Amino acid sequence: MRKATITRKTAETKIEVTLNLDGTGQYDNRTGVGFFDHMLDQLSRHSLIDLTIRADGDLHIDDHHTVEDTGIAIGQALVQALGDKIGIRRYGSFHLAMDDALLRAALDLSGRPYLIWNVDFPSPKIGTFDCELVREFFQALSTHGGITLHVDRLHGINSHHIAEASFKAVARALREAVEADPRMSDALPSTKGAL
């Protein structure tokens, strides 16, 4: 079973993440940050990874620690659920259009974290949510999930659409990468012998 539960507790946040890589995109995410919950719901639905998140963070300061630590916990849960990575596709990419926004995401579950983030937002906030936190989330996910991740904004004039398309594009790329490869079900997708 490719499932995991991670609990991360610091002086700033307490985060619990439960995920199932072989789910149907069911979600129940409650971080206390409304727009971020909406993005996490998109991540789950479009990756088909079942995701339940409970976060209690220092929101009286701002949303930063909650968003970043949630990314860390999801990354750790992905690593645990993927196990030895035998039989997965490993790579995924997707172009996602959402109204004015066109985003491209490409990733490798290589175990070598690296983020290339070519996404600019025309406004600093979406409601009360700081747009810079979108990058912070993906940096944490990439680092703690061992993911080489490239995200590029090809078009977009609406910050909400750009952010949402980012999450959806990464979700679809992740869906492809974690899927079982029927032609390599007993093999590691690497010539090195380790990922």
C-alpha positions in Angstrom: 0.0 0.0 0.0 1.5 3.3 -1.1 0.2 5.4 1.8 1.9 7.5 4.5 1.1 9.7 7.5 3.5 12.3 8.6 3.2 14.5 11.7 5.5 17.5 11.9 5.6 19.6 15.1 7.7 22.7 15.7 7.3 25.8 17.9 5.5 27.5 14.9 3.3 24.8 13.5 1.8 21.4 14.0 1.0 19.6 10.7 -0.4 16.2 10.0 -0.5 14.9 6.4 -2.1 11.6 5.3 -1.8 10.6 1.7 -2.6 7.7 -0.6 -0.8 7.6 -4.0 -3.3 5.2 -5.4 -6.4 7.2 -4.5 -9.0 8.9 -6.5 -8.3 12.5 -5.6 -10.3 12.6 -2.4 -9.3 15.5 -0.1 -10.0 17.0 3.3 -7.6 19.9 3.9 -7.8 22.3 6.8 -4.8 24.6 7.3 -6.6 27.7 8.4 -5.6 29.5 5.2 -8.6 29.5 2.9 -6.8 30.1 -0.5 -4.1 27.6 0.4 -6.7 24.9 1.2 -8.3 25.6 -2.2 -4.9 25.0 -3.8 -4.2 21.8 -1.8 -7.7 20.5 -2.9 -6.6 21.1 -6.5 -3.3 19.3 -5.9 -5.2 16.3 -4.6 -8.0 16.2 -7.2 -5.8 16.5 -10.2 -3.0 14.2 -9.0 -5.5 11.6 -7.9 -3.6 11.4 -4.6 -6.0 11.3 -1.6 -4.9 14.0 0.8 -5.9 14.8 4.3 -4.2 17.7 6.0 -4.6 19.3 9.4 -2.5 22.3 10.2 -2.4 24.5 13.3 0.1 27.3 12.7 1.0 30.7 13.9 -1.4 32.5 11.6 -1.5 35.5 14.0 2.0 36.2 12.6 1.3 35.4 8.9 0.7 32.4 6.7 4.4 31.7 5.8 5.2 29.0 8.4 2.0 27.1 7.8 2.4 27.0 4.0 6.1 26.1 4.1 5.7 23.4 6.8 2.8 21.9 5.0 5.0 21.6 1.9 7.7 20.0 4.0 5.2 17.4 5.4 3.7 16.5 2.1 7.2 16.0 0.6 8.1 13.7 3.5 4.9 11.8 3.1 5.6 11.4 -0.6 9.0 9.9 0.1 7.6 7.5 2.6 4.7 6.4 0.4 7.0 5.9 -2.7 9.3 3.6 -0.7 12.0 2.2 -3.0 10.3 3.6 -6.1 10.3 0.2 -7.9 8.0 0.2 -10.8 7.1 3.9 -11.0 7.2 6.1 -14.1 9.5 8.6 -12.2 9.0 11.5 -14.7 6.0 13.6 -15.4 5.2 16.8 -17.3 2.1 18.8 -18.1 0.9 22.0 -19.8 -2.2 23.3 -18.1 -4.4 26.1 -19.5 -6.8 28.0 -17.2 -8.4 30.9 -18.9 -5.6 33.5 -19.4 -3.0 31.4 -17.7 -0.8 28.7 -19.3 1.6 26.9 -17.0 4.1 24.1 -17.6 5.4 21.7 -15.0 8.0 19.0 -15.4 9.4 16.9 -12.6 11.6 14.0 -11.8 11.3 11.9 -8.6 15.0 11.6 -8.6 15.8 12.0 -5.0 17.8 15.1 -6.0 15.8 18.2 -5.0 16.0 21.2 -7.3 13.5 23.9 -8.1 13.4 26.1 -11.1 10.6 28.6 -10.6 9.8 30.9 -13.6 6.4 32.2 -12.3 5.7 35.8 -11.8 2.5 37.2 -10.4 1.0 40.6 -11.5 -0.2 41.3 -7.9 1.4 40.7 -4.6 -1.7 39.1 -3.0 -4.6 37.0 -3.9 -7.2 38.2 -1.3 -5.1 38.1 1.9 -2.7 35.4 0.6 0.8 36.4 -0.3 1.6 35.3 -3.8 5.3 34.6 -2.9 4.1 31.8 -0.7 3.3 29.7 -3.8 7.0 29.4 -4.5 7.7 28.7 -0.9 5.3 25.8 -0.9 6.9 24.3 -4.0 10.4 24.9 -2.7 9.5 22.9 0.5 7.8 20.2 -1.5 10.7 19.8 -3.9 13.4 19.8 -1.1 11.7 17.4 1.2 10.2 15.2 -1.5 13.5 14.8 -3.3 11.9 16.2 -6.5 13.6 18.0 -9.4 10.8 20.4 -10.3 10.5 23.0 -13.0 7.5 25.3 -13.2 7.1 28.0 -15.9 4.4 30.6 -16.6 4.0 30.8 -20.3 1.0 33.2 -20.2 -1.1 34.8 -17.5 -2.5 38.1 -16.3 -4.7 37.0 -13.3 -2.8 36.0 -10.2 -5.5 33.6 -9.0 -5.5 31.8 -12.3 -1.6 31.6 -12.4 -1.4 30.2 -8.9 -4.2 27.7 -9.5 -2.8 26.6 -12.8 0.6 26.1 -11.1 -0.9 23.7 -8.6 -2.9 21.9 -11.2 0.0 21.5 -13.6 2.3 20.1 -10.8 -0.6 17.8 -9.8 -0.9 16.3 -13.3 2.8 15.9 -13.6 3.0 14.2 -10.2 0.1 11.9 -11.2 2.1 10.7 -14.1 5.4 10.3 -12.2 4.0 8.3 -9.3 1.9 5.9 -11.5 3.0 2.3 -11.9 4.7 1.6 -15.2 3.3 -1.8 -16.5 6.3 -2.3 -18.6 8.7 -1.9 -15.7 6.7 -3.1 -12.8 9.7 -4.9 -11.1 12.4 -2.4 -12.1 13.8 0.8 -10.7 13.6 3.5 -13.4 17.3 4.3 -13.2 20.6 2.8 -14.6 22.3 3.7 -11.3 20.5 1.1 -9.3 19.2 3.6 -6.8 17.0 6.7 -6.6 
